[in-house]
Amino acid sequence: MEYQIRGACTSSRPDRVVEFDIRTAKAGGADSSIASGEIPCDGREVVNGLSTLPLSVPVTVSITGLSDVTYGYAIVAPQA
């Protein structure tokens, strides 16, 4: 199954960009980065394809650069 990350944010600063990092979350093992990128805080949704993800391995989504951000989200979902 193909997956994608969907994200958006808004900020009082038009040049604000947040960064996301998707990592595996292996129990008892080291996590590793699967994908990373940027989401501009212009209120529009960004959709990035992730291809396939490892089966039976949970993933986490980290978002950094949230100062001056009033609203935002990033989710990993199957491609429609």
Gaussian input, Z-matrix of N, CA and C with variables (Angstrom, degrees):
# hf/3-21g

backbone

0 1
 N
 C     1     B1
 C     2     B2     1     A1
 N     3     B3     2     A2     1     D1
 C     4     B4     3     A3     2     D2
 C     5     B5     4     A4     3     D3
 N     6     B6     5     A5     4     D4
 C     7     B7     6     A6     5     D5
 C     8     B8     7     A7     6     D6
 N     9     B9     8     A8     7     D7
 C    10    B10     9     A9     8     D8
 C    11    B11    10    A10     9     D9
 N    12    B12    11    A11    10    D10
 C    13    B13    12    A12    11    D11
 C    14    B14    13    A13    12    D12
 N    15    B15    14    A14    13    D13
 C    16    B16    15    A15    14    D14
 C    17    B17    16    A16    15    D15
 N    18    B18    17    A17    16    D16
 C    19    B19    18    A18    17    D17
 C    20    B20    19    A19    18    D18
 N    21    B21    20    A20    19    D19
 C    22    B22    21    A21    20    D20
 C    23    B23    22    A22    21    D21
 N    24    B24    23    A23    22    D22
 C    25    B25    24    A24    23    D23
 C    26    B26    25    A25    24    D24
 N    27    B27    26    A26    25    D25
 C    28    B28    27    A27    26    D26
 C    29    B29    28    A28    27    D27
 N    30    B30    29    A29    28    D28
 C    31    B31    30    A30    29    D29
 C    32    B32    31    A31    30    D30
 N    33    B33    32    A32    31    D31
 C    34    B34    33    A33    32    D32
 C    35    B35    34    A34    33    D33
 N    36    B36    35    A35    34    D34
 C    37    B37    36    A36    35    D35
 C    38    B38    37    A37    36    D36
 N    39    B39    38    A38    37    D37
 C    40    B40    39    A39    38    D38
 C    41    B41    40    A40    39    D39
 N    42    B42    41    A41    40    D40
 C    43    B43    42    A42    41    D41
 C    44    B44    43    A43    42    D42
 N    45    B45    44    A44    43    D43
 C    46    B46    45    A45    44    D44
 C    47    B47    46    A46    45    D45
 N    48    B48    47    A47    46    D46
 C    49    B49    48    A48    47    D47
 C    50    B50    49    A49    48    D48
 N    51    B51    50    A50    49    D49
 C    52    B52    51    A51    50    D50
 C    53    B53    52    A52    51    D51
 N    54    B54    53    A53    52    D52
 C    55    B55    54    A54    53    D53
 C    56    B56    55    A55    54    D54
 N    57    B57    56    A56    55    D55
 C    58    B58    57    A57    56    D56
 C    59    B59    58    A58    57    D57
 N    60    B60    59    A59    58    D58
 C    61    B61    60    A60    59    D59
 C    62    B62    61    A61    60    D60
 N    63    B63    62    A62    61    D61
 C    64    B64    63    A63    62    D62
 C    65    B65    64    A64    63    D63
 N    66    B66    65    A65    64    D64
 C    67    B67    66    A66    65    D65
 C    68    B68    67    A67    66    D66
 N    69    B69    68    A68    67    D67
 C    70    B70    69    A69    68    D68
 C    71    B71    70    A70    69    D69
 N    72    B72    71    A71    70    D70
 C    73    B73    72    A72    71    D71
 C    74    B74    73    A73    72    D72
 N    75    B75    74    A74    73    D73
 C    76    B76    75    A75    74    D74
 C    77    B77    76    A76    75    D75
 N    78    B78    77    A77    76    D76
 C    79    B79    78    A78    77    D77
 C    80    B80    79    A79    78    D78
 N    81    B81    80    A80    79    D79
 C    82    B82    81    A81    80    D80
 C    83    B83    82    A82    81    D81
 N    84    B84    83    A83    82    D82
 C    85    B85    84    A84    83    D83
 C    86    B86    85    A85    84    D84
 N    87    B87    86    A86    85    D85
 C    88    B88    87    A87    86    D86
 C    89    B89    88    A88    87    D87
 N    90    B90    89    A89    88    D88
 C    91    B91    90    A90    89    D89
 C    92    B92    91    A91    90    D90
 N    93    B93    92    A92    91    D91
 C    94    B94    93    A93    92    D92
 C    95    B95    94    A94    93    D93
 N    96    B96    95    A95    94    D94
 C    97    B97    96    A96    95    D95
 C    98    B98    97    A97    96    D96
 N    99    B99    98    A98    97    D97
 C   100   B100    99    A99    98    D98
 C   101   B101   100   A100    99    D99
 N   102   B102   101   A101   100   D100
 C   103   B103   102   A102   101   D101
 C   104   B104   103   A103   102   D102
 N   105   B105   104   A104   103   D103
 C   106   B106   105   A105   104   D104
 C   107   B107   106   A106   105   D105
 N   108   B108   107   A107   106   D106
 C   109   B109   108   A108   107   D107
 C   110   B110   109   A109   108   D108
 N   111   B111   110   A110   109   D109
 C   112   B112   111   A111   110   D110
 C   113   B113   112   A112   111   D111
 N   114   B114   113   A113   112   D112
 C   115   B115   114   A114   113   D113
 C   116   B116   115   A115   114   D114
 N   117   B117   116   A116   115   D115
 C   118   B118   117   A117   116   D116
 C   119   B119   118   A118   117   D117
 N   120   B120   119   A119   118   D118
 C   121   B121   120   A120   119   D119
 C   122   B122   121   A121   120   D120
 N   123   B123   122   A122   121   D121
 C   124   B124   123   A123   122   D122
 C   125   B125   124   A124   123   D123
 N   126   B126   125   A125   124   D124
 C   127   B127   126   A126   125   D125
 C   128   B128   127   A127   126   D126
 N   129   B129   128   A128   127   D127
 C   130   B130   129   A129   128   D128
 C   131   B131   130   A130   129   D129
 N   132   B132   131   A131   130   D130
 C   133   B133   132   A132   131   D131
 C   134   B134   133   A133   132   D132
 N   135   B135   134   A134   133   D133
 C   136   B136   135   A135   134   D134
 C   137   B137   136   A136   135   D135
 N   138   B138   137   A137   136   D136
 C   139   B139   138   A138   137   D137
 C   140   B140   139   A139   138   D138
 N   141   B141   140   A140   139   D139
 C   142   B142   141   A141   140   D140
 C   143   B143   142   A142   141   D141
 N   144   B144   143   A143   142   D142
 C   145   B145   144   A144   143   D143
 C   146   B146   145   A145   144   D144
 N   147   B147   146   A146   145   D145
 C   148   B148   147   A147   146   D146
 C   149   B149   148   A148   147   D147
 N   150   B150   149   A149   148   D148
 C   151   B151   150   A150   149   D149
 C   152   B152   151   A151   150   D150
 N   153   B153   152   A152   151   D151
 C   154   B154   153   A153   152   D152
 C   155   B155   154   A154   153   D153
 N   156   B156   155   A155   154   D154
 C   157   B157   156   A156   155   D155
 C   158   B158   157   A157   156   D156
 N   159   B159   158   A158   157   D157
 C   160   B160   159   A159   158   D158
 C   161   B161   160   A160   159   D159
 N   162   B162   161   A161   160   D160
 C   163   B163   162   A162   161   D161
 C   164   B164   163   A163   162   D162
 N   165   B165   164   A164   163   D163
 C   166   B166   165   A165   164   D164
 C   167   B167   166   A166   165   D165
 N   168   B168   167   A167   166   D166
 C   169   B169   168   A168   167   D167
 C   170   B170   169   A169   168   D168
 N   171   B171   170   A170   169   D169
 C   172   B172   171   A171   170   D170
 C   173   B173   172   A172   171   D171
 N   174   B174   173   A173   172   D172
 C   175   B175   174   A174   173   D173
 C   176   B176   175   A175   174   D174
 N   177   B177   176   A176   175   D175
 C   178   B178   177   A177   176   D176
 C   179   B179   178   A178   177   D177
 N   180   B180   179   A179   178   D178
 C   181   B181   180   A180   179   D179
 C   182   B182   181   A181   180   D180
 N   183   B183   182   A182   181   D181
 C   184   B184   183   A183   182   D182
 C   185   B185   184   A184   183   D183
 N   186   B186   185   A185   184   D184
 C   187   B187   186   A186   185   D185
 C   188   B188   187   A187   186   D186
 N   189   B189   188   A188   187   D187
 C   190   B190   189   A189   188   D188
 C   191   B191   190   A190   189   D189
 N   192   B192   191   A191   190   D190
 C   193   B193   192   A192   191   D191
 C   194   B194   193   A193   192   D192
 N   195   B195   194   A194   193   D193
 C   196   B196   195   A195   194   D194
 C   197   B197   196   A196   195   D195
 N   198   B198   197   A197   196   D196
 C   199   B199   198   A198   197   D197
 C   200   B200   199   A199   198   D198
 N   201   B201   200   A200   199   D199
 C   202   B202   201   A201   200   D200
 C   203   B203   202   A202   201   D201
 N   204   B204   203   A203   202   D202
 C   205   B205   204   A204   203   D203
 C   206   B206   205   A205   204   D204
 N   207   B207   206   A206   205   D205
 C   208   B208   207   A207   206   D206
 C   209   B209   208   A208   207   D207
 N   210   B210   209   A209   208   D208
 C   211   B211   210   A210   209   D209
 C   212   B212   211   A211   210   D210
 N   213   B213   212   A212   211   D211
 C   214   B214   213   A213   212   D212
 C   215   B215   214   A214   213   D213
 N   216   B216   215   A215   214   D214
 C   217   B217   216   A216   215   D215
 C   218   B218   217   A217   216   D216
 N   219   B219   218   A218   217   D217
 C   220   B220   219   A219   218   D218
 C   221   B221   220   A220   219   D219
 N   222   B222   221   A221   220   D220
 C   223   B223   222   A222   221   D221
 C   224   B224   223   A223   222   D222
 N   225   B225   224   A224   223   D223
 C   226   B226   225   A225   224   D224
 C   227   B227   226   A226   225   D225
 N   228   B228   227   A227   226   D226
 C   229   B229   228   A228   227   D227
 C   230   B230   229   A229   228   D228
 N   231   B231   230   A230   229   D229
 C   232   B232   231   A231   230   D230
 C   233   B233   232   A232   231   D231
 N   234   B234   233   A233   232   D232
 C   235   B235   234   A234   233   D233
 C   236   B236   235   A235   234   D234
 N   237   B237   236   A236   235   D235
 C   238   B238   237   A237   236   D236
 C   239   B239   238   A238   237   D237

   B1=1.4485
   B2=1.5203
   B3=1.3015
   B4=1.4649
   B5=1.5303
   B6=1.3272
   B7=1.4639
   B8=1.5218
   B9=1.3220
   B10=1.4639
   B11=1.5194
   B12=1.3188
   B13=1.4605
   B14=1.5188
   B15=1.3165
   B16=1.4672
   B17=1.5215
   B18=1.3158
   B19=1.4491
   B20=1.5095
   B21=1.3193
   B22=1.4639
   B23=1.5178
   B24=1.3102
   B25=1.4535
   B26=1.5221
   B27=1.3282
   B28=1.4599
   B29=1.5247
   B30=1.3146
   B31=1.4583
   B32=1.5215
   B33=1.3103
   B34=1.4645
   B35=1.5267
   B36=1.3320
   B37=1.4708
   B38=1.5226
   B39=1.3227
   B40=1.4673
   B41=1.5333
   B42=1.3238
   B43=1.4666
   B44=1.5348
   B45=1.3259
   B46=1.4628
   B47=1.5351
   B48=1.3161
   B49=1.4660
   B50=1.5192
   B51=1.3329
   B52=1.4616
   B53=1.5286
   B54=1.3025
   B55=1.4587
   B56=1.5250
   B57=1.3433
   B58=1.4550
   B59=1.5217
   B60=1.3254
   B61=1.4587
   B62=1.5254
   B63=1.3100
   B64=1.4573
   B65=1.5146
   B66=1.3348
   B67=1.4670
   B68=1.5187
   B69=1.3291
   B70=1.4533
   B71=1.5171
   B72=1.3063
   B73=1.4628
   B74=1.5190
   B75=1.3132
   B76=1.4564
   B77=1.5247
   B78=1.3237
   B79=1.4644
   B80=1.5195
   B81=1.3167
   B82=1.4504
   B83=1.5148
   B84=1.3020
   B85=1.4565
   B86=1.5163
   B87=1.2993
   B88=1.4609
   B89=1.5225
   B90=1.3241
   B91=1.4573
   B92=1.5228
   B93=1.3130
   B94=1.4570
   B95=1.5221
   B96=1.3132
   B97=1.4572
   B98=1.5252
   B99=1.3273
   B100=1.4603
   B101=1.5241
   B102=1.3315
   B103=1.4684
   B104=1.5178
   B105=1.3083
   B106=1.4607
   B107=1.5279
   B108=1.3099
   B109=1.4545
   B110=1.5160
   B111=1.3109
   B112=1.4576
   B113=1.5248
   B114=1.3369
   B115=1.4523
   B116=1.5200
   B117=1.3502
   B118=1.4625
   B119=1.5301
   B120=1.3144
   B121=1.4659
   B122=1.5290
   B123=1.3258
   B124=1.4574
   B125=1.5260
   B126=1.3439
   B127=1.4574
   B128=1.5159
   B129=1.3231
   B130=1.4692
   B131=1.5242
   B132=1.3305
   B133=1.4504
   B134=1.5237
   B135=1.3190
   B136=1.4587
   B137=1.5248
   B138=1.3291
   B139=1.4600
   B140=1.5207
   B141=1.3355
   B142=1.4599
   B143=1.5148
   B144=1.3249
   B145=1.4521
   B146=1.5162
   B147=1.3367
   B148=1.4602
   B149=1.5121
   B150=1.3031
   B151=1.4591
   B152=1.5164
   B153=1.3028
   B154=1.4612
   B155=1.5192
   B156=1.3117
   B157=1.4619
   B158=1.5199
   B159=1.3337
   B160=1.4663
   B161=1.5321
   B162=1.3161
   B163=1.4564
   B164=1.5155
   B165=1.3081
   B166=1.4651
   B167=1.5214
   B168=1.2967
   B169=1.4570
   B170=1.5228
   B171=1.3411
   B172=1.4612
   B173=1.5321
   B174=1.3042
   B175=1.4587
   B176=1.5245
   B177=1.3263
   B178=1.4551
   B179=1.5204
   B180=1.3264
   B181=1.4581
   B182=1.5166
   B183=1.3225
   B184=1.4613
   B185=1.5170
   B186=1.3307
   B187=1.4660
   B188=1.5182
   B189=1.3205
   B190=1.4673
   B191=1.5195
   B192=1.3243
   B193=1.4624
   B194=1.5110
   B195=1.3338
   B196=1.4616
   B197=1.5239
   B198=1.3379
   B199=1.4673
   B200=1.5297
   B201=1.3165
   B202=1.4670
   B203=1.5293
   B204=1.3296
   B205=1.4625
   B206=1.5252
   B207=1.3370
   B208=1.4573
   B209=1.5227
   B210=1.3289
   B211=1.4623
   B212=1.5114
   B213=1.3166
   B214=1.4559
   B215=1.5134
   B216=1.3166
   B217=1.4532
   B218=1.5225
   B219=1.3200
   B220=1.4651
   B221=1.5162
   B222=1.3188
   B223=1.4575
   B224=1.5177
   B225=1.3052
   B226=1.4615
   B227=1.5260
   B228=1.3295
   B229=1.4609
   B230=1.5213
   B231=1.3329
   B232=1.4635
   B233=1.5170
   B234=1.3178
   B235=1.4554
   B236=1.5163
   B237=1.3121
   B238=1.4720
   B239=1.5163
   A1=109.23
   A2=116.39
   A3=121.97
   A4=109.70
   A5=116.38
   A6=121.84
   A7=110.19
   A8=115.25
   A9=121.93
   A10=108.65
   A11=115.38
   A12=120.20
   A13=106.64
   A14=114.40
   A15=121.59
   A16=106.40
   A17=116.91
   A18=119.62
   A19=112.49
   A20=114.90
   A21=121.88
   A22=108.01
   A23=116.05
   A24=120.80
   A25=109.45
   A26=114.57
   A27=121.20
   A28=108.23
   A29=115.61
   A30=121.49
   A31=108.85
   A32=115.66
   A33=120.18
   A34=110.96
   A35=116.30
   A36=121.70
   A37=108.91
   A38=118.73
   A39=121.17
   A40=114.27
   A41=117.51
   A42=120.12
   A43=112.62
   A44=118.12
   A45=121.73
   A46=110.20
   A47=115.65
   A48=123.77
   A49=107.38
   A50=117.56
   A51=120.53
   A52=108.42
   A53=115.57
   A54=120.52
   A55=109.29
   A56=116.11
   A57=120.15
   A58=109.20
   A59=114.57
   A60=121.94
   A61=107.09
   A62=117.58
   A63=123.01
   A64=107.35
   A65=115.26
   A66=120.53
   A67=110.30
   A68=116.15
   A69=119.95
   A70=108.04
   A71=116.45
   A72=121.33
   A73=108.00
   A74=116.88
   A75=121.93
   A76=110.58
   A77=115.78
   A78=120.44
   A79=109.23
   A80=115.99
   A81=120.32
   A82=114.93
   A83=117.82
   A84=120.26
   A85=111.03
   A86=115.00
   A87=120.03
   A88=109.94
   A89=116.31
   A90=118.92
   A91=109.10
   A92=116.68
   A93=119.87
   A94=109.12
   A95=115.83
   A96=121.67
   A97=110.23
   A98=115.91
   A99=122.60
   A100=110.20
   A101=115.62
   A102=120.75
   A103=109.00
   A104=116.04
   A105=121.14
   A106=108.03
   A107=115.46
   A108=119.43
   A109=111.27
   A110=115.37
   A111=121.83
   A112=110.54
   A113=114.41
   A114=122.03
   A115=107.10
   A116=118.28
   A117=120.24
   A118=110.19
   A119=117.17
   A120=121.92
   A121=111.03
   A122=115.56
   A123=120.84
   A124=112.35
   A125=116.92
   A126=121.35
   A127=114.75
   A128=117.61
   A129=120.06
   A130=110.09
   A131=116.47
   A132=120.45
   A133=110.70
   A134=115.14
   A135=123.34
   A136=106.81
   A137=116.92
   A138=121.52
   A139=107.48
   A140=115.84
   A141=121.69
   A142=108.63
   A143=117.02
   A144=121.18
   A145=110.85
   A146=116.02
   A147=121.23
   A148=111.93
   A149=118.68
   A150=122.51
   A151=107.71
   A152=117.41
   A153=119.85
   A154=109.90
   A155=115.81
   A156=121.90
   A157=108.35
   A158=117.43
   A159=119.57
   A160=110.46
   A161=117.26
   A162=120.95
   A163=110.82
   A164=116.64
   A165=124.29
   A166=113.74
   A167=118.03
   A168=121.19
   A169=108.11
   A170=117.91
   A171=119.49
   A172=111.07
   A173=116.56
   A174=121.54
   A175=108.98
   A176=115.45
   A177=122.06
   A178=108.67
   A179=115.98
   A180=121.97
   A181=107.11
   A182=116.96
   A183=122.56
   A184=108.21
   A185=115.96
   A186=121.26
   A187=107.63
   A188=116.53
   A189=121.46
   A190=109.45
   A191=115.84
   A192=121.41
   A193=112.13
   A194=117.46
   A195=121.51
   A196=115.02
   A197=118.47
   A198=118.02
   A199=108.96
   A200=117.24
   A201=124.77
   A202=113.56
   A203=118.47
   A204=121.26
   A205=108.29
   A206=116.78
   A207=121.02
   A208=112.55
   A209=117.37
   A210=122.38
   A211=108.24
   A212=116.33
   A213=117.56
   A214=112.72
   A215=115.77
   A216=121.65
   A217=109.57
   A218=114.98
   A219=122.66
   A220=106.62
   A221=117.31
   A222=121.85
   A223=110.11
   A224=115.83
   A225=122.37
   A226=105.67
   A227=116.76
   A228=121.68
   A229=110.28
   A230=116.86
   A231=119.08
   A232=110.38
   A233=116.45
   A234=119.79
   A235=108.52
   A236=115.07
   A237=120.08
   A238=110.95
   D1=136.33
   D2=177.58
   D3=-85.49
   D4=144.14
   D5=179.72
   D6=-123.49
   D7=165.21
   D8=176.81
   D9=-145.73
   D10=158.81
   D11=170.63
   D12=-106.60
   D13=134.62
   D14=177.86
   D15=-119.44
   D16=131.08
   D17=-179.18
   D18=-155.94
   D19=156.95
   D20=176.96
   D21=-158.65
   D22=159.90
   D23=173.66
   D24=-159.03
   D25=162.04
   D26=175.19
   D27=-129.48
   D28=153.44
   D29=-178.63
   D30=-154.28
   D31=156.41
   D32=174.18
   D33=-73.21
   D34=-14.90
   D35=176.90
   D36=-101.22
   D37=115.70
   D38=-176.66
   D39=-64.97
   D40=-18.77
   D41=-178.98
   D42=-95.34
   D43=3.72
   D44=-176.72
   D45=-67.29
   D46=135.70
   D47=176.54
   D48=-134.43
   D49=134.14
   D50=173.53
   D51=-105.94
   D52=155.71
   D53=-179.16
   D54=-112.63
   D55=142.38
   D56=175.87
   D57=-118.73
   D58=153.02
   D59=176.54
   D60=-140.16
   D61=123.19
   D62=178.27
   D63=-104.16
   D64=125.18
   D65=-175.42
   D66=-129.31
   D67=150.45
   D68=170.63
   D69=-70.71
   D70=154.70
   D71=-179.63
   D72=-128.14
   D73=69.27
   D74=-176.53
   D75=-77.45
   D76=127.90
   D77=177.34
   D78=-66.45
   D79=127.94
   D80=177.20
   D81=74.82
   D82=4.58
   D83=-178.73
   D84=-133.20
   D85=172.28
   D86=179.02
   D87=-75.77
   D88=140.01
   D89=175.59
   D90=-82.47
   D91=161.91
   D92=178.74
   D93=-142.40
   D94=149.78
   D95=-178.86
   D96=-74.61
   D97=132.02
   D98=176.89
   D99=-98.49
   D100=-41.73
   D101=-178.52
   D102=-159.17
   D103=154.79
   D104=175.33
   D105=-149.78
   D106=163.26
   D107=179.84
   D108=177.37
   D109=-166.80
   D110=-176.42
   D111=-125.12
   D112=150.09
   D113=174.56
   D114=-125.32
   D115=114.50
   D116=176.26
   D117=-70.34
   D118=140.50
   D119=-177.47
   D120=-90.13
   D121=57.08
   D122=179.19
   D123=-105.99
   D124=8.30
   D125=177.45
   D126=86.64
   D127=-9.30
   D128=179.86
   D129=-92.06
   D130=143.83
   D131=179.02
   D132=-75.75
   D133=136.17
   D134=175.78
   D135=-105.78
   D136=135.44
   D137=177.15
   D138=-125.97
   D139=121.39
   D140=178.55
   D141=-121.75
   D142=130.00
   D143=176.58
   D144=-71.90
   D145=143.18
   D146=-179.67
   D147=-114.84
   D148=-3.18
   D149=-173.39
   D150=66.23
   D151=-141.58
   D152=-178.63
   D153=-94.41
   D154=155.21
   D155=175.83
   D156=-111.56
   D157=156.46
   D158=178.38
   D159=-59.62
   D160=133.93
   D161=178.83
   D162=-69.63
   D163=143.56
   D164=174.67
   D165=60.62
   D166=21.94
   D167=177.15
   D168=-121.85
   D169=118.09
   D170=177.62
   D171=-63.76
   D172=152.86
   D173=175.38
   D174=-124.55
   D175=155.00
   D176=174.90
   D177=-120.61
   D178=150.56
   D179=176.00
   D180=-117.51
   D181=119.88
   D182=176.65
   D183=-107.02
   D184=139.80
   D185=177.66
   D186=-124.67
   D187=130.34
   D188=178.48
   D189=-124.30
   D190=162.92
   D191=179.46
   D192=84.01
   D193=37.30
   D194=-173.08
   D195=-88.36
   D196=1.28
   D197=178.42
   D198=-64.45
   D199=140.04
   D200=-178.57
   D201=69.69
   D202=9.17
   D203=177.59
   D204=-91.76
   D205=127.97
   D206=-178.72
   D207=-96.17
   D208=-23.47
   D209=-179.02
   D210=-156.54
   D211=142.99
   D212=176.15
   D213=-173.10
   D214=157.19
   D215=174.76
   D216=-156.30
   D217=158.59
   D218=172.91
   D219=-151.77
   D220=124.78
   D221=-179.43
   D222=-132.99
   D223=150.76
   D224=172.42
   D225=-101.84
   D226=128.38
   D227=-177.10
   D228=-145.15
   D229=154.38
   D230=174.45
   D231=-62.40
   D232=146.29
   D233=175.77
   D234=-70.51
   D235=139.65
   D236=179.86
   D237=-76.37

